[in-house]
Amino acid sequence: QVQLVESGGGLVQLGGSLTLSCTASGPGVIFNVFPMGWYRQAPGKERELVAKIYRGGTTNVAESVKERFTISRDNDKNSIYLQMNNLKPEDTAVYYCNIKVPDDYWGQGTQVTVSP
């Protein structure tokens, strides 16, 4: 059973920064070979990809956040991070960590709220 534990969400003002963390655990899984990513879901909207990072460090970042968000991973810690800068109210959402092993596993979500 794969578990993902997220942290780092919160309330921040327009233009502020936050860093989200996600740590994976589970028996017998070599996490660093699988892609991991961050998705978000705002009220009334579908869940959308924010950023994904692959085994070799290649990333895929949504155009809407490309200049402001950075995804990284620490394979020794089975963790990924999302550095979010210059946050805007439209970034307000629940952010979910994801890993495909190859089935999809999701974290419990962490709320990010950006006030105007």
C-alpha positions as CSV (number, residue, x, y, z in Angstrom):
1,Q,0.0,0.0,0.0
2,V,1.5,3.3,-1.1
3,Q,0.9,6.3,1.1
4,L,1.6,9.9,0.2
5,V,1.8,12.6,3.0
6,E,1.6,16.2,2.0
7,S,2.5,19.3,4.0
8,G,3.1,23.0,3.5
9,G,-0.2,24.5,2.5
10,G,-1.7,27.5,4.1
11,L,-3.0,31.1,3.8
12,V,-0.7,33.6,2.0
13,Q,-1.2,37.0,0.5
14,L,-1.0,38.0,-3.1
15,G,2.6,37.7,-4.3
16,G,3.7,35.5,-1.4
17,S,5.4,32.1,-1.5
18,L,4.8,28.6,-0.2
19,T,6.6,25.3,-0.5
20,L,4.6,22.1,-0.6
21,S,6.2,18.7,0.3
22,C,5.1,15.2,-0.3
23,T,6.7,12.0,1.0
24,A,5.9,8.6,-0.3
25,S,6.1,5.3,1.6
26,G,5.1,1.7,1.1
27,P,6.7,-1.7,1.2
28,G,8.8,-2.9,-1.7
29,V,8.4,0.1,-3.9
30,I,11.4,1.9,-5.4
31,F,9.8,5.3,-5.7
32,N,12.5,7.1,-7.6
33,V,11.7,5.2,-10.8
34,F,8.2,6.5,-11.0
35,P,6.8,9.8,-12.0
36,M,5.4,12.0,-9.2
37,G,3.5,15.2,-9.5
38,W,1.2,17.8,-8.1
39,Y,-2.4,18.4,-9.1
40,R,-4.9,21.0,-7.8
41,Q,-8.6,21.3,-7.6
42,A,-10.4,24.6,-7.1
43,P,-14.0,24.7,-6.0
44,G,-16.3,23.9,-8.8
45,K,-13.5,22.9,-11.2
46,E,-11.9,19.7,-12.3
47,R,-8.6,18.5,-10.9
48,E,-5.7,19.7,-13.1
49,L,-2.0,18.9,-13.4
50,V,0.3,21.6,-11.9
51,A,3.6,19.9,-12.4
52,K,5.1,16.5,-12.8
53,I,8.7,15.2,-12.4
54,Y,10.1,12.0,-14.0
55,R,12.8,9.6,-13.0
56,G,15.7,11.5,-14.7
57,G,14.5,14.9,-13.4
58,T,12.6,15.9,-16.5
59,T,9.6,18.1,-15.6
60,N,6.3,19.0,-17.1
61,V,4.8,22.2,-15.7
62,A,1.5,23.8,-16.6
63,E,1.8,26.9,-18.7
64,S,-0.3,28.9,-16.2
65,V,2.4,28.5,-13.5
66,K,5.5,27.8,-15.4
67,E,7.2,31.1,-14.6
68,R,6.3,30.9,-10.9
69,F,6.3,27.3,-9.7
70,T,9.2,24.8,-9.5
71,I,8.9,21.1,-8.9
72,S,11.8,19.1,-7.5
73,R,12.5,15.7,-6.0
74,D,14.8,14.1,-3.4
75,N,15.1,10.5,-4.3
76,D,16.9,9.7,-1.0
77,K,13.8,10.9,0.9
78,N,11.2,9.6,-1.6
79,S,9.9,13.2,-1.7
80,I,8.9,15.8,-4.1
81,Y,8.5,19.5,-3.5
82,L,6.6,22.4,-5.2
83,Q,8.1,25.8,-4.7
84,M,5.4,28.4,-5.5
85,N,6.3,32.0,-5.9
86,N,4.3,35.1,-6.7
87,L,1.1,33.4,-5.8
88,K,-2.2,34.7,-7.1
89,P,-5.8,34.3,-5.9
90,E,-6.4,32.0,-8.9
91,D,-3.9,29.6,-7.4
92,T,-6.3,29.0,-4.5
93,A,-7.1,25.2,-4.5
94,V,-6.5,21.9,-2.7
95,Y,-3.2,20.6,-3.9
96,Y,-2.7,16.8,-4.3
97,C,0.4,14.8,-4.6
98,N,0.3,11.9,-7.0
99,I,2.4,8.9,-8.0
100,K,1.9,6.3,-10.6
101,V,3.3,2.9,-9.6
102,P,1.7,2.2,-12.2
103,D,-1.7,2.7,-10.6
104,D,-2.5,6.2,-9.4
105,Y,-2.1,7.0,-5.7
106,W,-3.1,10.3,-4.2
107,G,-2.3,12.2,-1.0
108,Q,-5.0,13.6,1.2
109,G,-4.6,17.1,-0.2
110,T,-3.4,20.4,1.3
111,Q,-5.2,23.6,1.1
112,V,-3.6,26.7,-0.5
113,T,-5.4,29.9,-0.1
114,V,-4.2,33.2,-1.6
115,S,-5.8,36.4,-0.5
116,P,-6.1,39.4,-2.7
